[in-house]
Amino acid sequence: MTTPEYPTNDGWLENQGRASYRPQLVPTEDDLRDALENAPPAPGGQSEGKTDERNDGSGNGDEGRGVQSGAGAEHAPSYQGNGAGGGRSRKRGELFDDSPVTPLGVRGKFAYYLDALGQLRAIDNHNAQNIMGLFGHAMPRLCFNFPQWENTAEKGDPPIMQKKKNRFDQTTAAMTMWAAASECGVFSPDNAVRGVGAWQDEDGGLVYHMGDAVLHKGEQLKPGRIGPHIYPAASPIPHPDLGASEKDPAPDILDTLRSWNWAVPDLHPQIALGMIAAQMLCGALDWRPVFWLTASASAGKSEFQKLISMLHGEGGLVQSTDVTKSGITSQLGQSSLPVAVDELEPGDERSSKERDLITLARVAASGGQWFRGSADQTGVGGKVYSAFLFSSILIPGIMKPQDVQRLIKLDMQPLDRGIAKLNLKPRTWRARGVRLKAHLIARWGTWDARLSAWRHALELQGITNRDADNWGTVLAMADMACQERIATPEEMEPLARKVAFQVASESPDTANDAEAMLLYLMGQQFDVYRRGQRFTVAQWVAAGAALPGADKGLVSEAYVDAEDYRKMVNRHLGNAGMRVYVEGSEPSLFIANKPIQGLQDLFHGSDWAGGVWKQSAARVPGAVAVDQPRTLNRIQTRGYIIPLKAIPGMMSFPSERVAQQPDVRPSDEIEDFR
């Protein structure tokens, strides 16, 4: 059979008969068989054709070289542009039609892909090993679309070019991959990638990533792109039992939770159920409370952690008894799995482990971002969407007001003597866990209305702001775990009232940073010894304002009258950057802005050290910034005048009256006796 001639672009070659010149390629039977075996399904579009023949012998045929009808002619893609081999076109942002490897974009020196298994891969060197690693089990597709060619003709005969078996053109493949990834634009894994766990889509719907599959809108999809986000393949976590029996697992779980000796038995088991449900869908929630379980020895705290682990199943919970912030973030990656840390006891004063973990939990409550430095000075970080559960005998005393605002505390009492140990069968409880997860996913459509209803019930009991976020979330989750319908207001009212009582009993002594600053300052001992002891700043301020019950023996100097005594007190307070004013019926306290040494000493080591106190002073109700500098013991400074009634407890009459000190100066012998 005579080989047909096709028009070519090779007229510029002066000597087409030289050894380096290659004639048109004619596909052999093996080529056609290979093309049919590797051709994608017809509905998916046509497969990518062969790439350009290169002078080094490692290219593919292309239209410009007159490829015969066959594999090359059957797979012409729609996008016109530089593709595999230079001459063949391909769709923008793709390697070839129906490629098992998906380019995502570039960032710096890295190109990002989803490999043949759906895993997220960052490649900075497109060598043969890395390319083969991306294609994995789909390597025949790689060899078919980027083949190497060899001349099988006898010496002196016309060239017969055939593809090498199990070989691919690494240079052409690398060029195509870089081009396709670059066409996708800059890719940010921190914002686009979502690991295993629950998430919300752009319309508020639930996306549940199970590692080897993604559940979205009732369909089970392969890992990949959904909307603007990438859900890469990962180690699978327990799948919700969507085909489970209609038996609701919540009653069995709730009955077992009630077997512990809770401090508030008519509330805490329900809260524990809501916590478990919130953990299962924590990444999809707008707000994630931080839970802290306290229990003394023999209360069953470890057994409770064991139950939690079984319900979430293997890989569904990040759980540890000895962990650091870096360990948690490394384990989480880009997932939204819940975290349970047992035995987080108060550590040494110099230990930062507890503080770092509590800070991470605070960031996770609102889905915030954490950062830390790295060796190459680029920094590393990520967003955290996990619900945290800490458990210990005691809660560390390092929690700041913003940490306490996110906290729901559960308390266990020691179990009664003779109580039998729970017989927790892993198979049973794991089955209940996946059934509970399936019910929560099926009921997600009611979440917004359910949360709004529970928040309203709490607001009717006076619970607002962060407390409403915390308790509304956990109560709504417990409700969604127990029933498909939303509880009625009459059903909500008893639980909301119990929550209001617990919130009131656990309310911190300080509601904000301004109040906390004043409480801290008033409680500091002023470094002036009188009668062998030091008095607090609050006692000096009360004496300066001549408040009822104030101590009248704080100064050792002789004084004439009450006004003279007040001036002496202010002279000592001035060394610490303060002065008491009694003008009209409203006594007030002036606090300096300038870092006077005495004032710095009082705030040393606190959150208000280094002049930060003036920010909190400005937030005190009724505080007024002075328009002219005040002079304190020959030091001029601006500051804030704070009404004494704004200082908690300052205007209260002492509960126990002490004997009034004589208005005389003690003798030197008594004064100097220590």
C-alpha positions as CSV (number, residue, x, y, z in Angstrom):
1,M,0.0,0.0,0.0
2,T,1.3,3.4,-0.9
3,T,1.7,5.8,2.0
4,P,-0.3,9.0,1.3
5,E,1.5,12.3,1.3
6,Y,0.4,15.0,3.6
7,P,1.4,18.7,3.4
8,T,4.1,19.6,5.9
9,N,5.9,22.6,7.2
10,D,9.3,21.1,6.4
11,G,10.1,23.1,3.3
12,W,12.7,25.2,5.0
13,L,15.0,22.1,5.4
14,E,17.7,22.2,2.8
15,N,18.6,18.5,3.0
16,Q,15.7,16.4,3.9
17,G,17.6,13.2,3.2
18,R,20.1,13.7,5.9
19,A,20.1,11.3,8.9
20,S,18.7,13.9,11.4
21,Y,15.7,14.5,9.2
22,R,12.6,12.4,10.1
23,P,9.9,11.6,7.6
24,Q,6.2,11.4,8.4
25,L,5.2,8.9,11.0
26,V,2.9,6.0,10.1
27,P,1.1,4.4,13.1
28,T,1.7,0.7,13.3
29,E,-0.8,-1.9,14.5
30,D,0.7,-1.7,17.9
31,D,0.2,2.1,17.9
32,L,-3.4,1.7,17.0
33,R,-4.0,-1.0,19.6
34,D,-2.3,1.1,22.3
35,A,-4.4,4.1,21.3
36,L,-7.6,2.1,21.6
37,E,-6.6,0.6,25.0
38,N,-5.8,4.0,26.5
39,A,-8.6,6.0,24.9
40,P,-11.0,7.6,27.4
41,P,-14.7,6.9,27.3
42,A,-16.4,8.8,24.5
43,P,-18.8,10.8,26.8
44,G,-15.8,12.3,28.6
45,G,-14.4,13.9,25.4
46,Q,-11.6,12.9,23.1
47,S,-8.2,12.0,24.5
48,E,-5.2,14.0,23.9
49,G,-3.2,13.2,20.8
50,K,0.5,12.6,20.4
51,T,3.0,15.3,20.9
52,D,5.5,16.8,18.6
53,E,8.3,14.7,17.1
54,R,11.6,16.1,18.4
55,N,15.0,15.9,16.7
56,D,16.5,14.0,19.7
57,G,14.2,11.0,19.0
58,S,12.0,11.4,22.1
59,G,9.0,13.1,20.8
60,N,5.5,12.2,19.5
61,G,3.9,12.7,16.1
62,D,1.8,15.8,15.5
63,E,-0.5,17.2,12.8
64,G,2.3,19.4,11.5
65,R,4.4,16.3,10.7
66,G,1.7,14.6,8.7
67,V,0.5,12.0,11.2
68,Q,-1.5,9.3,9.4
69,S,-5.2,8.7,10.3
70,G,-5.4,6.8,13.5
71,A,-4.7,7.5,17.1
72,G,-3.3,10.9,16.5
73,A,-6.1,12.1,14.3
74,E,-8.8,10.8,16.6
75,H,-7.9,12.8,19.6
76,A,-7.7,16.4,18.7
77,P,-8.7,18.6,21.7
78,S,-10.8,21.7,21.5
79,Y,-8.4,24.3,23.0
80,Q,-6.0,25.8,20.6
81,G,-2.6,26.6,22.2
82,N,0.7,25.1,23.0
83,G,0.2,21.6,24.3
84,A,2.0,18.4,24.7
85,G,4.8,18.3,22.1
86,G,4.4,21.9,21.1
87,G,2.1,21.3,18.1
88,R,-0.8,19.4,19.5
89,S,-3.4,21.6,21.2
90,R,-5.0,20.9,24.6
91,K,-7.6,22.5,26.9
92,R,-6.4,25.3,29.0
93,G,-5.3,24.2,32.5
94,E,-5.4,20.5,31.6
95,L,-2.6,18.1,30.7
96,F,-4.8,16.2,28.2
97,D,-8.4,15.2,28.0
98,D,-9.6,13.2,31.0
99,S,-6.2,13.3,32.6
100,P,-6.0,11.5,35.9
101,V,-3.7,14.3,37.2
102,T,-5.4,17.7,37.8
103,P,-3.3,20.9,37.8
104,L,-4.3,23.4,40.4
105,G,-1.9,26.3,40.1
106,V,1.5,27.5,41.1
107,R,2.9,29.3,44.1
108,G,6.6,30.3,44.1
109,K,8.7,27.4,43.0
110,F,5.9,24.8,43.5
111,A,3.3,23.6,41.1
112,Y,0.2,22.0,42.8
113,Y,-1.7,19.0,41.5
114,L,-4.2,16.5,42.5
115,D,-2.6,13.2,41.7
116,A,-4.2,10.1,40.2
117,L,-5.5,9.1,43.7
118,G,-6.8,12.6,44.4
119,Q,-4.1,13.6,46.8
120,L,-2.7,17.2,47.0
121,R,0.9,17.3,45.7
122,A,3.3,20.1,45.6
123,I,6.1,19.6,43.0
124,D,9.1,21.8,42.6
125,N,11.1,19.4,40.3
126,H,9.3,17.7,37.4
127,N,11.8,14.9,37.1
128,A,10.7,11.4,36.0
129,Q,10.2,10.0,39.5
130,N,7.9,12.9,40.6
131,I,5.9,12.7,37.4
132,M,5.5,8.9,37.7
133,G,4.5,9.5,41.4
134,L,1.7,11.8,40.2
135,F,0.3,9.3,37.7
136,G,0.7,6.2,39.9
137,H,-1.6,3.4,38.7
138,A,-2.5,5.5,35.6
139,M,1.0,5.4,34.3
140,P,0.0,3.9,30.9
141,R,-1.9,7.1,30.3
142,L,1.3,9.0,30.9
143,C,3.3,6.8,28.4
144,F,0.5,7.0,25.8
145,N,0.2,10.8,25.9
146,F,3.9,11.6,26.2
147,P,5.6,8.7,24.4
148,Q,9.2,8.2,23.5
149,W,10.0,7.1,19.9
150,E,12.6,4.9,18.5
151,N,13.7,4.0,14.9
152,T,13.2,0.2,14.4
153,A,14.3,0.2,10.7
154,E,17.4,-1.7,9.6
155,K,20.5,0.3,8.9
156,G,20.2,1.9,5.5
157,D,16.4,1.4,5.3
158,P,13.9,4.3,5.6
159,P,13.2,5.2,9.3
160,I,10.4,3.3,11.0
161,M,9.4,5.1,14.2
162,Q,7.7,3.2,17.0
163,K,6.9,4.1,20.6
164,K,9.1,2.6,23.3
165,K,7.1,0.4,25.6
166,N,6.8,1.7,29.2
167,R,8.7,4.9,28.4
168,F,7.5,8.5,28.4
169,D,9.1,11.8,27.2
170,Q,9.9,13.5,30.5
171,T,10.9,16.8,29.0
172,T,7.7,17.2,27.0
173,A,5.6,16.0,30.0
174,A,7.3,18.5,32.4
175,M,6.9,21.4,30.0
176,T,3.2,20.6,29.5
177,M,2.6,20.2,33.3
178,W,4.3,23.5,34.1
179,A,2.3,25.3,31.4
180,A,-1.0,23.8,32.5
181,A,-0.4,24.6,36.2
182,S,0.7,28.2,35.3
183,E,-2.5,28.6,33.3
184,C,-4.5,27.9,36.5
185,G,-3.0,30.9,38.2
186,V,-1.6,31.4,41.7
187,F,-2.8,28.7,44.2
188,S,-3.1,29.2,47.9
189,P,-3.5,25.9,49.8
190,D,-4.3,27.7,53.0
191,N,-7.5,29.1,51.7
192,A,-8.6,26.6,49.0
193,V,-7.8,23.2,50.5
194,R,-10.1,21.4,52.9
195,G,-9.2,18.2,54.6
196,V,-11.3,15.5,56.2
197,G,-14.3,16.6,58.3
198,A,-17.4,18.7,58.0
199,W,-17.6,22.0,56.0
200,Q,-20.1,24.4,54.6
201,D,-20.4,25.1,50.9
202,E,-21.0,28.5,49.4
203,D,-24.8,28.2,49.9
204,G,-24.6,27.0,53.5
205,G,-25.0,23.3,52.6
206,L,-23.0,20.6,54.3
207,V,-20.0,19.0,52.7
208,Y,-18.7,16.0,54.6
209,H,-15.2,14.9,53.5
210,M,-14.5,11.3,54.5
211,G,-11.0,11.1,53.0
212,D,-11.7,8.6,50.2
213,A,-15.1,10.2,49.3
214,V,-17.0,13.5,49.7
215,L,-20.6,13.6,50.7
216,H,-22.4,16.6,49.2
217,K,-26.1,17.2,48.5
218,G,-26.9,13.6,49.1
219,E,-24.3,12.3,46.6
220,Q,-21.0,10.5,47.3
221,L,-18.4,12.1,45.1
222,K,-14.7,11.4,44.4
223,P,-12.2,13.8,46.2
224,G,-11.6,16.8,44.1
225,R,-13.0,20.3,43.5
226,I,-16.4,21.4,44.8
227,G,-17.1,25.1,44.1
228,P,-14.0,27.2,44.9
229,H,-12.5,24.6,47.3
230,I,-10.4,21.5,46.9
231,Y,-11.1,18.4,48.9
232,P,-8.1,16.2,48.4
233,A,-7.9,12.5,49.1
234,A,-6.6,11.5,52.5
235,S,-6.7,8.5,54.9
236,P,-10.4,7.7,55.3
237,I,-12.3,8.4,58.5
238,P,-15.5,6.5,59.5
239,H,-18.3,7.0,57.0
240,P,-21.7,8.0,58.3
241,D,-24.0,5.0,58.1
242,L,-26.5,6.5,55.6
243,G,-28.2,3.1,55.1
244,A,-28.6,2.5,58.8
245,S,-31.7,1.3,60.6
246,E,-34.2,3.9,61.7
247,K,-33.3,3.3,65.4
248,D,-32.0,6.5,66.9
249,P,-28.7,6.1,68.7
250,A,-29.2,9.3,70.8
251,P,-31.3,7.7,73.6
252,D,-28.7,4.9,74.2
253,I,-25.9,7.5,74.2
254,L,-27.8,9.8,76.6
255,D,-28.5,7.0,79.0
256,T,-24.9,6.0,79.2
257,L,-23.8,9.6,79.7
258,R,-26.2,9.8,82.7
259,S,-24.3,7.0,84.4
260,W,-21.5,9.4,85.4
261,N,-21.9,11.3,88.6
262,W,-22.2,14.8,87.1
263,A,-22.2,17.9,89.3
264,V,-25.4,19.1,87.5
265,P,-27.0,15.8,86.6
266,D,-30.1,17.4,85.0
267,L,-28.1,19.5,82.6
268,H,-24.5,18.1,82.0
269,P,-25.5,14.8,80.3
270,Q,-27.5,16.8,77.7
271,I,-24.6,19.2,77.3
272,A,-22.2,16.3,76.8
273,L,-24.4,14.9,74.0
274,G,-24.5,18.3,72.4
275,M,-20.7,18.5,72.7
276,I,-20.3,15.1,70.9
277,A,-22.6,16.2,68.1
278,A,-20.8,19.6,67.8
279,Q,-17.5,17.7,67.5
280,M,-18.8,15.6,64.6
281,L,-19.8,18.7,62.5
282,C,-17.5,21.3,64.1
283,G,-15.9,22.5,60.8
284,A,-19.4,23.4,59.4
285,L,-20.3,25.5,62.5
286,D,-19.8,29.3,62.6
287,W,-18.9,29.0,66.3
288,R,-17.2,26.2,68.2
289,P,-17.3,26.3,72.0
290,V,-14.3,25.1,74.0
291,F,-15.2,22.3,76.4
292,W,-13.4,21.6,79.7
293,L,-14.2,18.5,81.7
294,T,-13.0,18.6,85.3
295,A,-13.0,15.6,87.5
296,S,-11.2,14.4,90.6
297,A,-9.7,10.9,90.9
298,S,-12.1,7.9,90.5
299,A,-14.7,10.0,88.7
300,G,-14.4,8.1,85.4
301,K,-12.8,10.9,83.4
302,S,-10.6,8.5,81.3
303,E,-13.5,6.2,80.7
304,F,-15.5,9.2,79.3
305,Q,-12.6,10.0,77.0
306,K,-12.7,6.4,75.8
307,L,-16.4,6.6,75.0
308,I,-15.8,9.8,73.0
309,S,-13.0,8.0,71.0
310,M,-15.3,5.1,70.2
311,L,-18.1,7.3,69.0
312,H,-15.9,9.2,66.6
313,G,-14.1,6.0,65.4
314,E,-10.6,5.3,64.2
315,G,-9.2,8.5,62.7
316,G,-12.2,10.6,63.5
317,L,-10.7,12.3,66.6
318,V,-7.3,13.8,67.4
319,Q,-6.8,12.6,70.9
320,S,-3.7,12.7,73.2
321,T,-2.6,13.0,76.9
322,D,0.7,14.7,76.1
323,V,0.7,17.1,73.2
324,T,1.9,20.5,72.2
325,K,0.4,23.2,69.9
326,S,2.8,22.2,67.1
327,G,1.8,18.6,67.5
328,I,-1.9,19.4,67.3
329,T,-1.5,21.6,64.2
330,S,0.7,19.1,62.5
331,Q,-1.8,16.3,63.1
332,L,-4.8,18.4,62.0
333,G,-3.2,19.7,58.8
334,Q,-6.1,21.2,56.9
335,S,-8.8,19.0,58.4
336,S,-11.6,20.0,60.7
337,L,-11.4,17.0,63.1
338,P,-12.2,17.5,66.7
339,V,-9.5,17.5,69.4
340,A,-9.5,15.9,72.8
341,V,-6.6,16.5,75.2
342,D,-6.6,14.7,78.5
343,E,-4.7,15.5,81.7
344,L,-4.0,19.2,80.8
345,E,-3.1,20.0,84.4
346,P,-1.7,23.3,85.6
347,G,2.0,23.3,84.7
348,D,5.1,25.0,86.0
349,E,4.9,28.8,86.0
350,R,7.5,28.9,83.2
351,S,5.6,26.3,81.1
352,S,4.0,27.7,78.0
353,K,2.5,24.4,76.8
354,E,-0.9,24.9,78.5
355,R,-1.1,28.6,77.4
356,D,-0.3,27.7,73.8
357,L,-3.0,25.0,73.6
358,I,-5.6,27.2,75.2
359,T,-4.7,30.0,72.7
360,L,-5.1,27.5,69.8
361,A,-8.5,26.5,71.1
362,R,-9.5,30.2,71.3
363,V,-8.5,30.7,67.7
364,A,-10.4,27.6,66.6
365,A,-13.6,28.8,68.2
366,S,-14.2,31.3,65.4
367,G,-12.1,29.5,62.7
368,G,-9.2,31.9,63.0
369,Q,-5.7,31.6,61.7
370,W,-2.4,30.8,63.5
371,F,1.1,31.6,62.4
372,R,4.6,30.8,63.5
373,G,8.0,31.4,62.0
374,S,10.0,28.9,60.0
375,A,13.6,28.2,59.2
376,D,13.4,29.8,55.7
377,Q,11.8,33.0,57.2
378,T,8.6,32.4,55.1
379,G,6.4,31.5,58.1
380,V,3.9,28.7,58.3
381,G,0.3,28.8,59.5
382,G,-3.2,27.7,58.9
383,K,-6.8,28.0,59.9
384,V,-8.3,25.9,62.7
385,Y,-11.9,24.7,62.6
386,S,-11.8,22.1,65.4
387,A,-13.8,21.8,68.5
388,F,-11.5,21.3,71.5
389,L,-12.2,19.2,74.6
390,F,-9.8,19.5,77.5
391,S,-10.0,17.4,80.7
392,S,-8.1,17.6,83.9
393,I,-8.4,17.6,87.7
394,L,-7.8,21.4,87.8
395,I,-8.1,24.1,85.2
396,P,-4.9,26.1,84.8
397,G,-5.2,29.6,86.2
398,I,-3.7,31.2,83.0
399,M,-7.0,31.7,81.2
400,K,-7.7,35.2,80.0
401,P,-11.2,36.7,79.9
402,Q,-11.4,36.0,76.2
403,D,-10.6,32.3,76.9
404,V,-13.2,32.1,79.6
405,Q,-15.9,33.6,77.3
406,R,-15.5,30.6,75.0
407,L,-15.5,28.0,77.7
408,I,-18.2,25.5,78.7
409,K,-17.3,23.7,81.8
410,L,-18.5,20.2,82.7
411,D,-17.8,18.8,86.2
412,M,-17.8,15.2,87.4
413,Q,-17.9,14.0,91.0
414,P,-16.4,10.8,92.2
415,L,-18.4,7.7,91.5
416,D,-20.3,6.1,94.4
417,R,-18.7,3.0,95.9
418,G,-19.8,-0.3,94.3
419,I,-20.6,1.2,90.9
420,A,-19.8,-1.3,88.2
421,K,-17.4,-0.3,85.5
422,L,-18.9,0.4,82.1
423,N,-18.6,-2.4,79.6
424,L,-18.0,-0.4,76.4
425,K,-17.9,-2.6,73.4
426,P,-16.0,-0.9,70.6
427,R,-18.1,-2.4,67.8
428,T,-21.4,-1.3,69.4
429,W,-20.3,2.2,70.1
430,R,-18.6,2.8,66.8
431,A,-21.8,1.7,65.1
432,R,-23.8,4.1,67.2
433,G,-21.3,6.9,66.4
434,V,-21.7,6.5,62.6
435,R,-25.5,6.3,62.9
436,L,-25.5,9.5,65.0
437,K,-23.3,11.2,62.4
438,A,-25.7,10.1,59.6
439,H,-28.7,11.6,61.5
440,L,-26.9,14.9,62.1
441,I,-26.0,15.1,58.4
442,A,-29.6,14.3,57.3
443,R,-30.9,17.0,59.7
444,W,-28.4,19.7,58.7
445,G,-31.1,21.6,56.7
446,T,-32.8,22.6,60.0
447,W,-29.6,23.9,61.6
448,D,-30.0,27.6,61.1
449,A,-33.6,27.7,62.3
450,R,-32.8,25.4,65.2
451,L,-29.9,27.5,66.4
452,S,-31.9,30.7,66.1
453,A,-34.7,29.2,68.2
454,W,-32.4,28.1,71.0
455,R,-30.6,31.4,71.0
456,H,-33.9,33.1,71.5
457,A,-34.8,30.8,74.3
458,L,-31.5,31.6,76.0
459,E,-32.0,35.4,75.5
460,L,-35.4,35.2,77.2
461,Q,-33.4,33.9,80.3
462,G,-30.9,36.8,80.1
463,I,-28.1,34.9,78.3
464,T,-26.6,37.0,75.4
465,N,-23.5,37.6,73.4
466,R,-20.7,35.0,73.8
467,D,-22.7,33.0,76.3
468,A,-25.5,32.7,73.8
469,D,-23.1,31.6,71.1
470,N,-21.6,28.9,73.4
471,W,-24.7,27.5,74.9
472,G,-27.0,28.0,71.9
473,T,-24.7,25.9,69.7
474,V,-24.4,23.0,72.1
475,L,-28.1,22.9,73.0
476,A,-29.2,23.1,69.4
477,M,-26.7,20.3,68.6
478,A,-28.1,18.2,71.4
479,D,-31.6,18.9,70.1
480,M,-30.6,17.9,66.5
481,A,-29.1,14.7,67.8
482,C,-32.3,13.7,69.6
483,Q,-35.0,14.5,67.1
484,E,-35.7,15.6,63.6
485,R,-38.1,18.4,64.5
486,I,-37.1,21.5,66.3
487,A,-38.0,21.6,70.0
488,T,-40.9,23.9,71.0
489,P,-40.4,27.0,73.2
490,E,-42.1,25.1,76.0
491,E,-39.5,22.3,75.7
492,M,-36.6,24.7,75.5
493,E,-37.5,26.8,78.6
494,P,-36.5,24.4,81.4
495,L,-33.1,23.7,79.9
496,A,-32.5,27.4,79.1
497,R,-33.4,28.2,82.7
498,K,-30.9,25.7,84.0
499,V,-28.2,27.0,81.7
500,A,-28.9,30.6,83.0
501,F,-28.3,29.4,86.5
502,Q,-25.0,27.8,85.6
503,V,-23.9,30.8,83.7
504,A,-24.7,33.1,86.6
505,S,-22.8,30.9,89.1
506,E,-19.7,30.7,86.9
507,S,-19.6,34.3,85.7
508,P,-16.1,35.7,86.1
509,D,-15.5,38.4,88.7
510,T,-14.4,40.7,86.0
511,A,-16.6,41.4,82.9
512,N,-14.0,43.3,80.8
513,D,-10.4,44.3,80.7
514,A,-11.1,47.7,82.3
515,E,-12.7,46.2,85.4
516,A,-9.9,43.5,85.5
517,M,-7.3,46.2,85.4
518,L,-8.8,48.2,88.3
519,L,-9.3,45.0,90.4
520,Y,-5.6,44.1,89.8
521,L,-4.4,47.6,90.7
522,M,-6.5,47.9,93.8
523,G,-5.3,44.5,95.1
524,Q,-1.6,45.3,94.8
525,Q,0.3,46.0,98.0
526,F,1.7,49.5,98.1
527,D,5.4,49.3,99.0
528,V,5.2,51.5,102.0
529,Y,5.5,49.7,105.4
530,R,3.3,50.9,108.2
531,R,3.1,49.3,111.6
532,G,5.0,46.3,110.2
533,Q,2.7,45.6,107.3
534,R,1.9,46.8,103.8
535,F,-1.5,48.0,102.8
536,T,-3.2,47.6,99.4
537,V,-3.7,50.4,96.9
538,A,-7.4,50.2,97.6
539,Q,-6.8,51.0,101.3
540,W,-4.6,54.0,100.3
541,V,-7.2,55.2,97.9
542,A,-10.0,54.8,100.5
543,A,-7.9,56.8,103.0
544,G,-7.2,59.5,100.5
545,A,-10.9,59.9,99.8
546,A,-11.7,59.7,103.6
547,L,-14.3,57.0,102.9
548,P,-16.2,55.5,105.8
549,G,-14.1,52.8,107.5
550,A,-10.9,53.9,105.9
551,D,-7.7,53.4,107.9
552,K,-6.4,56.6,109.4
553,G,-3.0,55.3,110.4
554,L,-1.3,54.9,107.0
555,V,1.1,57.8,107.3
556,S,3.7,58.1,110.0
557,E,3.9,61.9,109.8
558,A,2.0,64.1,112.2
559,Y,-1.0,65.7,110.7
560,V,-3.3,68.5,111.9
561,D,-6.7,67.4,110.5
562,A,-8.4,65.2,108.0
563,E,-7.4,67.4,105.0
564,D,-3.8,67.4,106.1
565,Y,-4.0,63.6,106.4
566,R,-5.4,63.3,102.9
567,K,-2.6,65.4,101.5
568,M,0.0,63.1,103.1
569,V,-1.8,60.0,101.6
570,N,-1.8,61.7,98.2
571,R,1.9,62.4,98.5
572,H,2.6,58.7,98.8
573,L,0.1,57.8,96.1
574,G,1.8,60.3,93.8
575,N,5.0,58.2,93.9
576,A,2.9,55.5,92.2
577,G,1.3,57.7,89.6
578,M,-2.0,58.2,91.3
579,R,-3.9,60.9,93.2
580,V,-7.3,61.0,94.9
581,Y,-9.6,64.0,94.3
582,V,-12.5,65.0,96.5
583,E,-14.4,67.6,94.5
584,G,-18.1,67.8,95.2
585,S,-19.9,64.6,96.2
586,E,-18.0,62.4,93.7
587,P,-14.5,61.4,94.8
588,S,-12.3,60.2,91.9
589,L,-8.9,58.7,91.2
590,F,-6.4,60.0,88.8
591,I,-4.2,57.4,87.1
592,A,-1.2,58.7,85.1
593,N,-0.4,57.8,81.6
594,K,3.4,58.4,82.0
595,P,5.3,55.3,83.0
596,I,6.2,56.5,86.5
597,Q,8.4,53.9,88.2
598,G,6.1,53.3,91.1
599,L,3.1,52.6,88.7
600,Q,5.2,50.4,86.5
601,D,6.2,48.3,89.6
602,L,2.6,47.8,90.5
603,F,1.7,46.5,87.0
604,H,5.0,44.5,86.5
605,G,4.4,41.1,85.1
606,S,0.7,41.7,84.4
607,D,-1.3,42.2,81.2
608,W,-1.2,45.9,81.7
609,A,2.6,46.3,82.1
610,G,4.6,48.7,80.0
611,G,1.9,51.4,79.9
612,V,-0.9,49.2,78.7
613,W,-2.9,50.2,81.8
614,K,-3.9,53.5,80.1
615,Q,-5.8,51.7,77.4
616,S,-7.9,49.9,80.0
617,A,-8.3,53.1,82.1
618,A,-9.8,54.8,79.1
619,R,-12.5,52.1,78.9
620,V,-13.7,52.5,82.5
621,P,-17.2,53.9,82.6
622,G,-17.2,57.6,83.4
623,A,-13.4,57.9,82.9
624,V,-12.3,61.3,81.6
625,A,-9.0,62.2,80.0
626,V,-7.6,65.4,81.6
627,D,-7.2,68.4,79.3
628,Q,-4.1,69.7,81.1
629,P,-1.2,67.7,82.6
630,R,-1.4,67.1,86.4
631,T,1.6,67.3,88.7
632,L,2.5,64.4,90.9
633,N,5.4,65.0,93.2
634,R,7.0,67.4,90.6
635,I,6.3,65.0,87.7
636,Q,3.9,66.3,85.0
637,T,1.7,63.8,83.3
638,R,-1.6,63.4,81.6
639,G,-4.0,60.6,82.5
640,Y,-7.5,59.6,83.3
641,I,-9.8,60.6,86.2
642,I,-11.9,57.6,87.2
643,P,-15.0,57.9,89.5
644,L,-14.4,55.8,92.6
645,K,-17.9,54.4,92.2
646,A,-16.6,52.8,89.0
647,I,-14.1,50.7,91.0
648,P,-15.8,47.5,92.1
649,G,-16.3,47.4,95.8
650,M,-14.6,50.7,96.5
651,M,-17.7,52.5,97.7
652,S,-19.1,49.6,99.7
653,F,-19.1,49.9,103.4
654,P,-16.7,47.5,105.1
655,S,-18.4,44.3,106.2
656,E,-16.4,44.2,109.4
657,R,-15.5,47.4,111.2
658,V,-12.0,47.5,112.7
659,A,-11.0,49.5,115.7
660,Q,-10.2,53.1,114.7
661,Q,-6.5,53.8,114.9
662,P,-5.5,56.8,117.1
663,D,-4.8,60.0,115.2
664,V,-1.2,60.1,116.5
665,R,2.1,59.1,115.1
666,P,3.4,55.8,116.5
667,S,6.7,55.9,118.3
668,D,9.9,55.2,116.4
669,E,10.4,52.0,118.3
670,I,7.1,50.6,117.1
671,E,7.6,51.9,113.6
672,D,11.0,50.3,113.2
673,F,10.0,47.0,114.8
674,R,9.7,44.4,112.0
